[in-house]
Amino acid sequence: MGATQPLPDETPSLVPPARVPPVTTGTMPPSGRGGGGRPYSFRWFRILALTLLTGGVGALAVLAWAIPKRAPTLVVALLFLAIGLIRHRRELRSPESDFFPGELYRWSIAGGVVGELVAQLVFHIDPGAPATLLWLLLGAGGIGGACGFGVGALGSLGVTGVVGGWTIWRNSASAA
């Protein structure tokens, strides 16, 4: 336990210097070669940017692949998600906002439930499914809710990956 302030009978030279906690050592790379570490390189930013771009494009590709599998449910979930984005466009532009708040997930889940209910009532996607009102609501809540959550998650991953990856790539132009 080291003292931070000298006692009244001590000279200030006897007080040990402030030390960096061992948890933070090694987290900041030294600038140049003098600190004993490796030189700082933008190559790692480029690798991060490519990883984000690949993940974002992959998430959007999975979303595009899934739409024909259960089209009415996923299209209505995407439509509700777009309505949620339009309603919160000012919040999304502000710097202190989360990029994809929880309300947008609620919009996409609600859209999935409505889309599944419409798909079962109008298009009769699964003719072998029970037709009572209770089973229609349970099926719409379960299948549509899961599809809506998937749309929200894949949309969030896709947009965040593409926008974040492109921003990092563009801002690390001196890496080449």
N, C-alpha and C positions, 0 to 999 in steps of 0.2 A: 504494500500500500504506500504509494509515493505521495508526498505532500505537494500541493499545488501552490501554496502561498508560504513564504518564509515566516518562521516564528519571529517574535520581536528580538530575540537574541541571536538570530542567524543572519548571515549576509546573503544577499540574493544569489550569489554564485553557487551556494550549496543546494539550491533547489534544482531538482532534476528537470530537464527540458520536457516539454509536452511530447508525448509519443502518439503515433497513429495506432489505433486499436488493431490487433492482428487480424480481425475480420476483414478490414478494408485493404490490407496490403495485397498488392498484386492486381487489384481491380482496375486501376488506371495505368495504362501503359506509359512508360517514360517517354518524353519527347527526345528523339535522337538516340544515340548509342551510349551516352554517358551514364545513364542510370543503371546499366547492367542488364537491361531487357532488350527485347527485339525492337527494331525500328518500326514505327507506326506505318501501317499500310492501308490503303483504301480497298485492297483486294477483298478483305473480309466483308466490307459493305456491299461489294458487288455480288459476293456469294449469298449474302442475306437477301439482297434484292431479287436475285434469280430464284431463290427458294420461295419467297413470297409470291412472285409472279407465277411460278409453276403451280403452287398451291391454289392461288386464286383462279387461274385459268382452269385447273383441274376441277375445282368446286363448281364453276359455271358449266363445265362440260358434263359433269354428273347431273346437274340440274336440267340441262338440255336433254340429256339421255333419258331422264326419268319422266319428263312431261308426257311423251306418248304412252307410257305404261299406264298412267291413270290421269288422262288429260283433263277431264272436267274438274276434278278435285284440285290438281296442282295449278291449273290456269286461274281458277277463282282465288286460290291462296295467293298467287302472284299478283292478281288484281287488287286484293285487299292489302297486300304488302305495299303496292304502289300508292294506294290511297293513304296508308299510314305514313309513307315517306313524304307525300305531298303535304299532309297536314303538319308534319314536323320539320319542314325544310329549313326554317329559320334556326331551330335548335341544332340541327345537324351542321349548319355552317359556323356556329359559334365555336371558338377554340376550346372552351372549357366543357363542352358537351361530349358524352360518349358517342362513338360513331354509330352504334346500333343499339338504342335503348330498348329496354324490355317491352315497352308498349308496341314496338314494331313486331316483336315476336307474338304478342297477343293478337295483333291484327292478322298476321299470317295464320295463326292457329284458328282464329274465327273464320277466316276465309276458307281454310281447309275443311272445317266442319260444314259450312254452308255449301261448299262445292260438292262434298260427298253426299250430303242430303239431297241436293238437286240431281246429282248423278244417279242416285238410287231411285228417286221418285220419277224423274223424267226419262232418263236413258236406260234404266233397268240394267245396270252394269253386271250385277250378279243375280241372275234370275233364281238361283237356288237359295238365296238369302231369305230369312223370315220377313214377312211383309207387315207384321204388326208394328204399331207406332213405337212401342218401347224398344224393339230390336232395331228399328230404323234410327232412332235417336242414339242408342248405344253404339251402333256401327258407325254412324256419322261422327260421334264424339271421339271414338277410338281411332278409327282409320283416318278420318279427316283431320283430327287433332295432330296425329303423328305426321301426316303428310304436310300439314301447315308448319309444324315445328321444323321439319326437314327443309322446307322452302326457306324459312327464316334463317336457319343455320347456314345452309349452302349459299344463300344470297349474301349473308354477312361475311362469310369466309371469302367468297368470290370478290366482292367489292373491296373489302379490306386488303386482300392479297394483291389485287391488281393495282389499286390506287397507291397502297403503301409501297409495293415493290417498285412501281414506276417512279414514285417520288424519291426513294432512296437511290435508284439508278441514276436519275437525272441530277441529283445533288452531289453525287460522287463522280462527277465527270472527269476529274483529274486522276482517276484511278488507272486509266489506260496507259 
